[in-house]
Amino acid sequence: MKILKIGILPREQFQKRVMQIAAGQYKPKLGEPKVWFSSIRSLSEVLSDNNVRLLKLIEQHKPQNMKELAKLSGRQPSNLSRTLKTLARYGIVQLRKQGTMIIPHTVATQFRIEYAL
């Protein structure tokens, strides 16, 4: 499985970095994180214990739809959908549409975190 590199950088520094990249003043180096959080707290909300358990369920059971995952996890479909969309936004899961069904797949099961002061 893919290792996702995650960076933690205060919002002001991240915005400055983005502006430098856009202006051509800085070119991200190979291997730098592509996913950034503004704090350890915001990272911990996305990779909470409940969400990590959810990722393990997806990886182990390979559910064929959201209904099956809801049953496996004991979570309400609306809550599950919201969580999975957040995880997908960060590149941790992928939600594949097949007809009317949405099939969740784990993209990353290992994480490397870089924290800049």
NUPA-903658 format. One record per atom (N, C-alpha, C, O, CB): residue number from 1; residue in one letter; chain; y, z, x. Coordinates in nm, 3 decimals. Glycine has a CB too. Layout:
// residues N
> NUM a A Y Z X
...
//
This chain:
// residues 117
> 1 m A -0.119 0.000 0.084
> 1 m A 0.000 0.000 0.000
> 1 m A 0.124 0.000 0.088
> 1 m A 0.121 0.043 0.203
> 1 m A 0.000 0.121 -0.095
> 2 k A 0.228 -0.047 0.033
> 2 k A 0.354 -0.061 0.105
> 2 k A 0.420 0.075 0.130
> 2 k A 0.417 0.164 0.045
> 2 k A 0.449 -0.150 0.027
> 3 i A 0.479 0.087 0.248
> 3 i A 0.559 0.205 0.280
> 3 i A 0.704 0.170 0.248
> 3 i A 0.756 0.070 0.298
> 3 i A 0.541 0.248 0.432
> 4 l A 0.766 0.251 0.167
> 4 l A 0.905 0.228 0.128
> 4 l A 0.995 0.315 0.215
> 4 l A 0.981 0.438 0.217
> 4 l A 0.928 0.259 -0.023
> 5 k A 1.086 0.252 0.287
> 5 k A 1.182 0.327 0.368
> 5 k A 1.303 0.360 0.282
> 5 k A 1.364 0.272 0.220
> 5 k A 1.225 0.245 0.495
> 6 i A 1.335 0.487 0.278
> 6 i A 1.444 0.537 0.194
> 6 i A 1.549 0.601 0.285
> 6 i A 1.516 0.677 0.376
> 6 i A 1.391 0.640 0.089
> 7 g A 1.673 0.569 0.259
> 7 g A 1.783 0.630 0.333
> 7 g A 1.863 0.724 0.244
> 7 g A 1.876 0.701 0.124
> 7 g A 1.874 0.523 0.392
> 8 i A 1.915 0.828 0.304
> 8 i A 2.003 0.920 0.233
> 8 i A 2.135 0.920 0.308
> 8 i A 2.142 0.953 0.426
> 8 i A 1.941 1.066 0.223
> 9 l A 2.239 0.883 0.237
> 9 l A 2.371 0.869 0.296
> 9 l A 2.474 0.908 0.190
> 9 l A 2.466 0.861 0.077
> 9 l A 2.396 0.723 0.349
> 10 p A 2.570 0.994 0.224
> 10 p A 2.672 1.030 0.126
> 10 p A 2.738 0.905 0.067
> 10 p A 2.754 0.804 0.135
> 10 p A 2.779 1.121 0.190
> 11 r A 2.774 0.914 -0.060
> 11 r A 2.827 0.801 -0.135
> 11 r A 2.942 0.728 -0.063
> 11 r A 2.945 0.605 -0.058
> 11 r A 2.875 0.848 -0.271
> 12 e A 3.035 0.806 -0.006
> 12 e A 3.150 0.745 0.062
> 12 e A 3.104 0.660 0.181
> 12 e A 3.154 0.550 0.203
> 12 e A 3.248 0.853 0.108
> 13 q A 3.010 0.714 0.259
> 13 q A 2.958 0.641 0.375
> 13 q A 2.879 0.518 0.331
> 13 q A 2.886 0.413 0.395
> 13 q A 2.869 0.733 0.461
> 14 f A 2.805 0.532 0.222
> 14 f A 2.728 0.417 0.172
> 14 f A 2.823 0.306 0.127
> 14 f A 2.800 0.189 0.157
> 14 f A 2.636 0.461 0.055
> 15 q A 2.929 0.342 0.054
> 15 q A 3.027 0.242 0.009
> 15 q A 3.094 0.173 0.128
> 15 q A 3.116 0.052 0.126
> 15 q A 3.133 0.308 -0.081
> 16 k A 3.126 0.251 0.231
> 16 k A 3.186 0.194 0.352
> 16 k A 3.088 0.096 0.417
> 16 k A 3.128 -0.012 0.460
> 16 k A 3.225 0.307 0.452
> 17 r A 2.962 0.133 0.423
> 17 r A 2.857 0.047 0.480
> 17 r A 2.846 -0.084 0.403
> 17 r A 2.838 -0.191 0.463
> 17 r A 2.722 0.120 0.480
> 18 v A 2.844 -0.075 0.271
> 18 v A 2.834 -0.195 0.186
> 18 v A 2.953 -0.287 0.210
> 18 v A 2.937 -0.408 0.219
> 18 v A 2.826 -0.155 0.037
> 19 m A 3.073 -0.230 0.220
> 19 m A 3.193 -0.310 0.244
> 19 m A 3.187 -0.379 0.380
> 19 m A 3.228 -0.494 0.393
> 19 m A 3.318 -0.222 0.234
> 20 q A 3.138 -0.309 0.481
> 20 q A 3.124 -0.367 0.615
> 20 q A 3.023 -0.482 0.614
> 20 q A 3.043 -0.584 0.679
> 20 q A 3.082 -0.259 0.717
> 21 i A 2.914 -0.465 0.541
> 21 i A 2.814 -0.571 0.529
> 21 i A 2.875 -0.692 0.459
> 21 i A 2.858 -0.806 0.503
> 21 i A 2.687 -0.521 0.452
> 22 a A 2.946 -0.667 0.349
> 22 a A 3.007 -0.776 0.272
> 22 a A 3.112 -0.851 0.355
> 22 a A 3.128 -0.972 0.340
> 22 a A 3.072 -0.720 0.144
> 23 a A 3.182 -0.778 0.441
> 23 a A 3.286 -0.840 0.524
> 23 a A 3.230 -0.905 0.650
> 23 a A 3.303 -0.966 0.727
> 23 a A 3.390 -0.737 0.562
> 24 g A 3.100 -0.891 0.670
> 24 g A 3.037 -0.948 0.789
> 24 g A 3.060 -0.866 0.915
> 24 g A 3.033 -0.914 1.025
> 24 g A 3.088 -1.086 0.811
> 25 q A 3.108 -0.743 0.899
> 25 q A 3.134 -0.657 1.015
> 25 q A 3.009 -0.582 1.060
> 25 q A 3.004 -0.530 1.172
> 25 q A 3.243 -0.557 0.982
> 26 y A 2.909 -0.577 0.974
> 26 y A 2.785 -0.507 1.008
> 26 y A 2.668 -0.584 0.949
> 26 y A 2.670 -0.625 0.833
> 26 y A 2.787 -0.361 0.955
> 27 k A 2.567 -0.603 1.031
> 27 k A 2.445 -0.668 0.983
> 27 k A 2.331 -0.566 0.990
> 27 k A 2.300 -0.516 1.098
> 27 k A 2.411 -0.797 1.068
> 28 p A 2.269 -0.534 0.875
> 28 p A 2.161 -0.436 0.876
> 28 p A 2.049 -0.479 0.973
> 28 p A 2.011 -0.595 0.979
> 28 p A 2.104 -0.417 0.733
> 29 k A 2.000 -0.382 1.046
> 29 k A 1.894 -0.408 1.143
> 29 k A 1.758 -0.412 1.072
> 29 k A 1.739 -0.351 0.967
> 29 k A 1.893 -0.300 1.253
> 30 l A 1.667 -0.485 1.132
> 30 l A 1.532 -0.494 1.080
> 30 l A 1.472 -0.353 1.076
> 30 l A 1.482 -0.279 1.175
> 30 l A 1.444 -0.590 1.167
> 31 g A 1.413 -0.317 0.968
> 31 g A 1.353 -0.185 0.956
> 31 g A 1.442 -0.078 0.897
> 31 g A 1.396 0.033 0.872
> 31 g A 1.309 -0.140 1.089
> 32 e A 1.569 -0.111 0.872
> 32 e A 1.656 -0.014 0.807
> 32 e A 1.616 -0.001 0.660
> 32 e A 1.565 -0.097 0.601
> 32 e A 1.806 -0.056 0.821
> 33 p A 1.639 0.115 0.602
> 33 p A 1.608 0.130 0.460
> 33 p A 1.682 0.029 0.373
> 33 p A 1.796 -0.008 0.403
> 33 p A 1.641 0.272 0.413
> 34 k A 1.617 -0.014 0.268
> 34 k A 1.680 -0.101 0.170
> 34 k A 1.714 -0.024 0.042
> 34 k A 1.791 -0.069 -0.042
> 34 k A 1.589 -0.222 0.137
> 35 v A 1.654 0.093 0.031
> 35 v A 1.677 0.181 -0.084
> 35 v A 1.753 0.303 -0.033
> 35 v A 1.712 0.368 0.062
> 35 v A 1.542 0.222 -0.155
> 36 w A 1.865 0.332 -0.101
> 36 w A 1.949 0.442 -0.058
> 36 w A 1.976 0.539 -0.171
> 36 w A 1.989 0.500 -0.287
> 36 w A 2.080 0.390 -0.002
> 37 f A 1.983 0.667 -0.135
> 37 f A 2.022 0.773 -0.228
> 37 f A 2.141 0.846 -0.168
> 37 f A 2.158 0.849 -0.046
> 37 f A 1.902 0.873 -0.255
> 38 s A 2.223 0.903 -0.253
> 38 s A 2.343 0.971 -0.205
> 38 s A 2.317 1.116 -0.163
> 38 s A 2.401 1.179 -0.099
> 38 s A 2.450 0.968 -0.311
> 39 s A 2.199 1.168 -0.200
> 39 s A 2.167 1.306 -0.164
> 39 s A 2.016 1.329 -0.173
> 39 s A 1.944 1.253 -0.237
> 39 s A 2.242 1.406 -0.255
> 40 i A 1.973 1.435 -0.110
> 40 i A 1.832 1.473 -0.121
> 40 i A 1.803 1.508 -0.266
> 40 i A 1.693 1.482 -0.316
> 40 i A 1.798 1.592 -0.027
> 41 r A 1.899 1.567 -0.332
> 41 r A 1.880 1.605 -0.473
> 41 r A 1.853 1.482 -0.561
> 41 r A 1.763 1.484 -0.644
> 41 r A 2.004 1.680 -0.525
> 42 s A 1.930 1.375 -0.542
> 42 s A 1.908 1.255 -0.624
> 42 s A 1.773 1.191 -0.592
> 42 s A 1.707 1.138 -0.682
> 42 s A 2.022 1.153 -0.601
> 43 l A 1.732 1.196 -0.466
> 43 l A 1.598 1.147 -0.429
> 43 l A 1.490 1.232 -0.495
> 43 l A 1.392 1.179 -0.547
> 43 l A 1.580 1.149 -0.275
> 44 s A 1.509 1.364 -0.494
> 44 s A 1.408 1.453 -0.552
> 44 s A 1.396 1.437 -0.704
> 44 s A 1.292 1.468 -0.761
> 44 s A 1.440 1.598 -0.518
> 45 e A 1.500 1.389 -0.768
> 45 e A 1.492 1.363 -0.911
> 45 e A 1.404 1.241 -0.939
> 45 e A 1.331 1.238 -1.038
> 45 e A 1.633 1.342 -0.970
> 46 v A 1.412 1.141 -0.852
> 46 v A 1.331 1.021 -0.870
> 46 v A 1.187 1.046 -0.826
> 46 v A 1.093 1.005 -0.894
> 46 v A 1.390 0.903 -0.790
> 47 l A 1.169 1.115 -0.713
> 47 l A 1.034 1.145 -0.665
> 47 l A 0.998 1.290 -0.698
> 47 l A 0.950 1.365 -0.613
> 47 l A 1.023 1.121 -0.512
> 48 s A 1.021 1.328 -0.821
> 48 s A 0.987 1.463 -0.867
> 48 s A 0.835 1.479 -0.870
> 48 s A 0.762 1.380 -0.862
> 48 s A 1.048 1.491 -1.008
> 49 d A 0.788 1.602 -0.882
> 49 d A 0.644 1.628 -0.889
> 49 d A 0.581 1.551 -1.005
> 49 d A 0.474 1.493 -0.990
> 49 d A 0.617 1.778 -0.905
> 50 n A 0.648 1.550 -1.121
> 50 n A 0.594 1.477 -1.238
> 50 n A 0.585 1.328 -1.212
> 50 n A 0.487 1.264 -1.251
> 50 n A 0.681 1.503 -1.361
> 51 n A 0.686 1.272 -1.147
> 51 n A 0.685 1.128 -1.120
> 51 n A 0.581 1.091 -1.013
> 51 n A 0.520 0.984 -1.020
> 51 n A 0.824 1.082 -1.076
> 52 v A 0.562 1.179 -0.916
> 52 v A 0.458 1.155 -0.815
> 52 v A 0.320 1.160 -0.881
> 52 v A 0.233 1.079 -0.848
> 52 v A 0.468 1.259 -0.700
> 53 r A 0.300 1.254 -0.973
> 53 r A 0.172 1.259 -1.047
> 53 r A 0.152 1.130 -1.126
> 53 r A 0.041 1.077 -1.133
> 53 r A 0.168 1.382 -1.144
> 54 l A 0.259 1.080 -1.184
> 54 l A 0.254 0.954 -1.259
> 54 l A 0.215 0.838 -1.168
> 54 l A 0.131 0.755 -1.205
> 54 l A 0.389 0.926 -1.327
> 55 l A 0.274 0.833 -1.050
> 55 l A 0.239 0.728 -0.953
> 55 l A 0.092 0.735 -0.914
> 55 l A 0.026 0.632 -0.902
> 55 l A 0.327 0.739 -0.828
> 56 k A 0.042 0.857 -0.895
> 56 k A -0.100 0.874 -0.861
> 56 k A -0.190 0.826 -0.974
> 56 k A -0.292 0.762 -0.949
> 56 k A -0.130 1.022 -0.829
> 57 l A -0.151 0.856 -1.098
> 57 l A -0.229 0.808 -1.213
> 57 l A -0.233 0.655 -1.217
> 57 l A -0.339 0.595 -1.240
> 57 l A -0.169 0.862 -1.345
> 58 i A -0.119 0.593 -1.195
> 58 i A -0.113 0.446 -1.197
> 58 i A -0.200 0.389 -1.086
> 58 i A -0.275 0.294 -1.107
> 58 i A 0.033 0.397 -1.182
> 59 e A -0.190 0.447 -0.967
> 59 e A -0.266 0.398 -0.852
> 59 e A -0.417 0.416 -0.872
> 59 e A -0.495 0.326 -0.841
> 59 e A -0.220 0.471 -0.723
> 60 q A -0.457 0.530 -0.924
> 60 q A -0.600 0.560 -0.938
> 60 q A -0.664 0.491 -1.056
> 60 q A -0.776 0.441 -1.045
> 60 q A -0.619 0.708 -0.951
> 61 h A -0.595 0.487 -1.172
> 61 h A -0.657 0.439 -1.296
> 61 h A -0.621 0.295 -1.331
> 61 h A -0.687 0.234 -1.415
> 61 h A -0.618 0.528 -1.409
> 62 k A -0.518 0.241 -1.268
> 62 k A -0.475 0.103 -1.294
> 62 k A -0.468 0.074 -1.446
> 62 k A -0.538 -0.015 -1.495
> 62 k A -0.571 0.003 -1.226
> 63 p A -0.384 0.149 -1.519
> 63 p A -0.375 0.127 -1.664
> 63 p A -0.333 -0.015 -1.699
> 63 p A -0.253 -0.076 -1.628
> 63 p A -0.277 0.226 -1.726
> 64 q A -0.386 -0.066 -1.807
> 64 q A -0.360 -0.205 -1.847
> 64 q A -0.240 -0.220 -1.939
> 64 q A -0.201 -0.331 -1.972
> 64 q A -0.481 -0.262 -1.915
> 65 n A -0.181 -0.108 -1.979
> 65 n A -0.060 -0.114 -2.061
> 65 n A 0.005 0.025 -2.067
> 65 n A -0.051 0.123 -2.018
> 65 n A -0.093 -0.165 -2.205
> 66 m A 0.121 0.029 -2.126
> 66 m A 0.197 0.154 -2.134
> 66 m A 0.127 0.256 -2.224
> 66 m A 0.132 0.377 -2.198
> 66 m A 0.337 0.127 -2.186
> 67 k A 0.063 0.208 -2.329
> 67 k A -0.006 0.298 -2.421
> 67 k A -0.117 0.373 -2.348
> 67 k A -0.135 0.494 -2.367
> 67 k A -0.063 0.219 -2.541
> 68 e A -0.190 0.302 -2.265
> 68 e A -0.298 0.364 -2.188
> 68 e A -0.242 0.466 -2.089
> 68 e A -0.298 0.575 -2.073
> 68 e A -0.380 0.257 -2.113
> 69 l A -0.131 0.432 -2.024
> 69 l A -0.069 0.525 -1.930
> 69 l A -0.013 0.647 -2.002
> 69 l A -0.021 0.759 -1.950
> 69 l A 0.043 0.454 -1.853
> 70 a A 0.043 0.628 -2.120
> 70 a A 0.094 0.741 -2.199
> 70 a A -0.020 0.837 -2.232
> 70 a A -0.003 0.959 -2.225
> 70 a A 0.162 0.691 -2.330
> 71 k A -0.134 0.783 -2.268
> 71 k A -0.251 0.866 -2.300
> 71 k A -0.300 0.941 -2.175
> 71 k A -0.330 1.060 -2.182
> 71 k A -0.364 0.780 -2.358
> 72 l A -0.308 0.870 -2.063
> 72 l A -0.352 0.932 -1.937
> 72 l A -0.258 1.043 -1.892
> 72 l A -0.302 1.148 -1.844
> 72 l A -0.363 0.827 -1.828
> 73 s A -0.129 1.020 -1.907
> 73 s A -0.029 1.113 -1.855
> 73 s A 0.010 1.223 -1.953
> 73 s A 0.062 1.326 -1.912
> 73 s A 0.093 1.038 -1.815
> 74 g A -0.016 1.200 -2.081
> 74 g A 0.026 1.298 -2.181
> 74 g A 0.176 1.294 -2.207
> 74 g A 0.232 1.387 -2.265
> 74 g A -0.014 1.437 -2.138
> 75 r A 0.241 1.187 -2.164
> 75 r A 0.385 1.174 -2.184
> 75 r A 0.414 1.080 -2.300
> 75 r A 0.334 0.992 -2.332
> 75 r A 0.453 1.122 -2.056
> 76 q A 0.528 1.101 -2.363
> 76 q A 0.571 1.017 -2.473
> 76 q A 0.607 0.878 -2.419
> 76 q A 0.666 0.868 -2.312
> 76 q A 0.692 1.082 -2.548
> 77 p A 0.572 0.772 -2.492
> 77 p A 0.602 0.637 -2.445
> 77 p A 0.750 0.613 -2.413
> 77 p A 0.780 0.543 -2.316
> 77 p A 0.559 0.538 -2.548
> 78 s A 0.842 0.669 -2.492
> 78 s A 0.984 0.646 -2.465
> 78 s A 1.025 0.711 -2.333
> 78 s A 1.099 0.652 -2.254
> 78 s A 1.071 0.702 -2.581
> 79 n A 0.978 0.833 -2.308
> 79 n A 1.007 0.902 -2.183
> 79 n A 0.943 0.828 -2.066
> 79 n A 1.004 0.813 -1.960
> 79 n A 0.957 1.047 -2.188
> 80 l A 0.821 0.783 -2.085
> 80 l A 0.747 0.710 -1.983
> 80 l A 0.818 0.579 -1.948
> 80 l A 0.830 0.544 -1.830
> 80 l A 0.604 0.682 -2.031
> 81 s A 0.864 0.508 -2.047
> 81 s A 0.934 0.382 -2.027
> 81 s A 1.060 0.402 -1.944
> 81 s A 1.088 0.326 -1.852
> 81 s A 0.968 0.318 -2.162
> 82 r A 1.136 0.505 -1.978
> 82 r A 1.261 0.536 -1.906
> 82 r A 1.230 0.568 -1.759
> 82 r A 1.298 0.519 -1.669
> 82 r A 1.335 0.655 -1.974
> 83 t A 1.129 0.651 -1.738
> 83 t A 1.090 0.689 -1.602
> 83 t A 1.046 0.569 -1.521
> 83 t A 1.086 0.552 -1.406
> 83 t A 0.979 0.794 -1.606
> 84 l A 0.962 0.485 -1.580
> 84 l A 0.911 0.368 -1.509
> 84 l A 1.022 0.268 -1.476
> 84 l A 1.018 0.203 -1.371
> 84 l A 0.802 0.300 -1.591
> 85 k A 1.118 0.254 -1.565
> 85 k A 1.231 0.164 -1.537
> 85 k A 1.312 0.215 -1.418
> 85 k A 1.358 0.136 -1.335
> 85 k A 1.322 0.151 -1.662
> 86 t A 1.329 0.346 -1.410
> 86 t A 1.399 0.405 -1.296
> 86 t A 1.321 0.381 -1.168
> 86 t A 1.378 0.339 -1.067
> 86 t A 1.421 0.556 -1.318
> 87 l A 1.190 0.406 -1.171
> 87 l A 1.106 0.384 -1.053
> 87 l A 1.105 0.237 -1.013
> 87 l A 1.102 0.205 -0.894
> 87 l A 0.963 0.433 -1.079
> 88 a A 1.108 0.149 -1.110
> 88 a A 1.111 0.005 -1.082
> 88 a A 1.244 -0.035 -1.017
> 88 a A 1.247 -0.120 -0.928
> 88 a A 1.089 -0.077 -1.212
> 89 r A 1.353 0.026 -1.061
> 89 r A 1.485 -0.004 -1.005
> 89 r A 1.490 0.028 -0.855
> 89 r A 1.562 -0.037 -0.779
> 89 r A 1.594 0.077 -1.079
> 90 y A 1.413 0.127 -0.814
> 90 y A 1.409 0.165 -0.673
> 90 y A 1.296 0.096 -0.596
> 90 y A 1.276 0.123 -0.477
> 90 y A 1.395 0.315 -0.660
> 91 g A 1.222 0.008 -0.661
> 91 g A 1.117 -0.067 -0.593
> 91 g A 0.990 0.013 -0.570
> 91 g A 0.910 -0.022 -0.483
> 91 g A 1.167 -0.115 -0.462
> 92 i A 0.970 0.120 -0.646
> 92 i A 0.853 0.205 -0.630
> 92 i A 0.738 0.155 -0.717
> 92 i A 0.622 0.162 -0.676
> 92 i A 0.887 0.351 -0.664
> 93 v A 0.770 0.106 -0.835
> 93 v A 0.670 0.045 -0.922
> 93 v A 0.719 -0.093 -0.964
> 93 v A 0.837 -0.126 -0.950
> 93 v A 0.642 0.134 -1.047
> 94 q A 0.627 -0.171 -1.014
> 94 q A 0.660 -0.302 -1.070
> 94 q A 0.607 -0.304 -1.212
> 94 q A 0.494 -0.260 -1.238
> 94 q A 0.600 -0.420 -0.984
> 95 l A 0.686 -0.354 -1.304
> 95 l A 0.646 -0.364 -1.444
> 95 l A 0.624 -0.511 -1.476
> 95 l A 0.719 -0.589 -1.485
> 95 l A 0.753 -0.300 -1.540
> 96 r A 0.499 -0.548 -1.491
> 96 r A 0.465 -0.688 -1.518
> 96 r A 0.446 -0.708 -1.667
> 96 r A 0.376 -0.632 -1.734
> 96 r A 0.337 -0.730 -1.442
> 97 k A 0.509 -0.810 -1.717
> 97 k A 0.498 -0.843 -1.859
> 97 k A 0.384 -0.943 -1.878
> 97 k A 0.380 -1.046 -1.812
> 97 k A 0.632 -0.900 -1.914
> 98 q A 0.294 -0.910 -1.968
> 98 q A 0.183 -1.000 -2.001
> 98 q A 0.177 -1.006 -2.154
> 98 q A 0.126 -0.916 -2.220
> 98 q A 0.045 -0.950 -1.939
> 99 g A 0.230 -1.114 -2.207
> 99 g A 0.242 -1.124 -2.352
> 99 g A 0.340 -1.020 -2.401
> 99 g A 0.456 -1.017 -2.358
> 99 g A 0.104 -1.105 -2.421
> 100 t A 0.294 -0.934 -2.491
> 100 t A 0.380 -0.827 -2.542
> 100 t A 0.360 -0.696 -2.466
> 100 t A 0.430 -0.598 -2.492
> 100 t A 0.354 -0.806 -2.690
> 101 m A 0.265 -0.695 -2.374
> 101 m A 0.234 -0.571 -2.301
> 101 m A 0.309 -0.566 -2.168
> 101 m A 0.339 -0.668 -2.107
> 101 m A 0.082 -0.560 -2.276
> 102 i A 0.336 -0.445 -2.127
> 102 i A 0.395 -0.420 -1.995
> 102 i A 0.291 -0.342 -1.915
> 102 i A 0.244 -0.237 -1.957
> 102 i A 0.532 -0.341 -2.005
> 103 i A 0.257 -0.397 -1.799
> 103 i A 0.154 -0.337 -1.715
> 103 i A 0.222 -0.279 -1.590
> 103 i A 0.283 -0.353 -1.513
> 103 i A 0.044 -0.441 -1.676
> 104 p A 0.211 -0.146 -1.570
> 104 p A 0.271 -0.084 -1.452
> 104 p A 0.180 -0.097 -1.329
> 104 p A 0.059 -0.081 -1.338
> 104 p A 0.302 0.064 -1.479
> 105 h A 0.241 -0.125 -1.214
> 105 h A 0.170 -0.133 -1.086
> 105 h A 0.251 -0.055 -0.983
> 105 h A 0.373 -0.062 -0.981
> 105 h A 0.149 -0.282 -1.041
> 106 t A 0.182 0.019 -0.898
> 106 t A 0.253 0.086 -0.789
> 106 t A 0.282 -0.016 -0.680
> 106 t A 0.198 -0.098 -0.645
> 106 t A 0.170 0.205 -0.733
> 107 v A 0.400 -0.009 -0.626
> 107 v A 0.439 -0.094 -0.515
> 107 v A 0.435 -0.011 -0.387
> 107 v A 0.386 -0.056 -0.284
> 107 v A 0.582 -0.157 -0.537
> 108 a A 0.487 0.110 -0.394
> 108 a A 0.490 0.199 -0.278
> 108 a A 0.420 0.330 -0.311
> 108 a A 0.442 0.389 -0.416
> 108 a A 0.636 0.225 -0.234
> 109 t A 0.336 0.373 -0.219
> 109 t A 0.270 0.503 -0.234
> 109 t A 0.296 0.592 -0.114
> 109 t A 0.253 0.707 -0.110
> 109 t A 0.119 0.485 -0.254
> 110 q A 0.367 0.537 -0.016
> 110 q A 0.407 0.616 0.100
> 110 q A 0.557 0.595 0.119
> 110 q A 0.611 0.488 0.093
> 110 q A 0.327 0.574 0.229
> 111 f A 0.623 0.701 0.166
> 111 f A 0.768 0.696 0.179
> 111 f A 0.810 0.751 0.314
> 111 f A 0.760 0.854 0.360
> 111 f A 0.835 0.776 0.065
> 112 r A 0.901 0.680 0.377
> 112 r A 0.963 0.726 0.502
> 112 r A 1.110 0.748 0.469
> 112 r A 1.179 0.659 0.418
> 112 r A 0.943 0.621 0.622
> 113 i A 1.156 0.866 0.501
> 113 i A 1.293 0.901 0.464
> 113 i A 1.379 0.918 0.588
> 113 i A 1.343 0.991 0.681
> 113 i A 1.295 1.029 0.379
> 114 e A 1.493 0.849 0.589
> 114 e A 1.592 0.862 0.696
> 114 e A 1.715 0.932 0.636
> 114 e A 1.768 0.890 0.533
> 114 e A 1.629 0.720 0.758
> 115 y A 1.756 1.037 0.702
> 115 y A 1.868 1.115 0.651
> 115 y A 1.980 1.115 0.755
> 115 y A 1.962 1.164 0.866
> 115 y A 1.825 1.259 0.617
> 116 a A 2.092 1.060 0.719
> 116 a A 2.207 1.055 0.810
> 116 a A 2.310 1.160 0.770
> 116 a A 2.342 1.173 0.652
> 116 a A 2.271 0.914 0.811
> 117 l A 2.360 1.233 0.866
> 117 l A 2.461 1.334 0.837
> 117 l A 2.598 1.273 0.829
> 117 l A 2.696 1.345 0.805
> 117 l A 2.461 1.442 0.941
//
